[in-house]
Amino acid sequence: MTSLIVVHADFEAHWPFVADDFYQQWQAQDETLLIRLGKGDARRLGEVVAQAAAVGRLACLGVPVTLPCLEPFTALREATFPVVYGAGQLPPACVDYLQSQGVTLYKHVSEGFWGQSVAEFALALTLCALRQIPQHYHEMLTSHEAWQRYTPARNEGPGTLGAQFSDNVRFTNGTVAGKRVRIVGAGNIGSRYASFVHMLGADVAIWDPYAAEPGFHRAGARRVWHVDELVKDAEIFAPMLPLKDDTRSLVTAAHIDALPQGCLVVLATRARICDMDAIRRRVLSDEILLAADVFDIEPLPLDDPLLGRANVVHTPHLAGRTRDANRQWVEALTAQFKPMD
């Protein structure tokens, strides 16, 4: 039985290592062919495969498929047709046909493949914001001011204890330990982030009416039943939900306005689960600290007022795009295929 991987450049723009990882895993088990389609190539699956009758298992990654494309695959027994952000779903007639031919279809059962990457990145954003790490890095490139500012004579903190003090006392600062961390969402990313900050000594509470109780215990967090209550005492506030119809603007302007003065807001999943106008207003008024990998406008215009501020840490929407996330993407899918002898 021959294994076949067909991948389109548009798919690889989002998952650049997946096809090669698929190939390495399958080639170690069986003869495997990898076909790559370039950018702008509009050919369908049936137009790029010359010997479809020899294919026993198939990974079709972002290449369009019609029913006539599938009919030559007479030996096909297992297949997957993953898509990117919902684009290019396998037509229902194709699904029905494959099932009628006894072909087992596989798809991702969760988005756990990038949970670790995003959660770790969110923790990094948190630490960078608490300690002003990016701001000091940038300042050191052009000036010795960063070295000279934190001396007893130029102390920005209380009393005379200014030597090497690097935190911005107007906002949540210092260690994660002892901080009140409040999270919206106990899913794939939120629960991991909760476990990280709990391990570092934070007091963690989560709002998620759909998560099972054991998930809160594993994350070291207590459950809060109302977002209104969650935001009242937050020192670090991390909304960590996917963007869907029922999560868009779930964190309202009233919730943002209820955050205490100086609160650190961490955005690492999707920005528009929050009222971003309210976040912008409070950030630009120096009322809250923002650490964000995602924004309401992407890419941010170079003249966006959020850029370059002392109370903003910003990165360009890359939290989930690690080599490890690509590898886990493949492993979660290939594990479902039957082992080869």
BELBEL-V316428 format. One line per field, one symbol per residue. ss: DSSP state (A for helix, B for strand, O for the rest). A space follows every 50 residues. Layout:
ss: ???
This chain:
ss: OBBBBBBBAAAAOOOOOAAAAAAAAAAOOOOBBBBBBOOOOOOOAAAAOO OAAABBBBBBBOOOOOAAAAAOOOOOOBBBOOOBOOBOOOOAAAAAAAAA OOOBBBOOOOOAAAAAAAAAAAAAAAAAAAAOAAAAAAAAOOOOAAAAAO OAAAOOOOOOOOOOOOOOOOOOOOOOOOOBBBBBOOOOOAAAAAAAAAAO OOBBBBBOOOOOAAAAAAAOOBBBOOAAAAOOOOOBBBBOOOOOOOOOOO BOAAAAAAOOOOOBBBBOOOAAABOAAAAAAAAAOOOOBBBBOOOOOOOO OOOOOOOOOOOBBBOOOOOOOOAAAAAAAAAAAAOOOOOOO
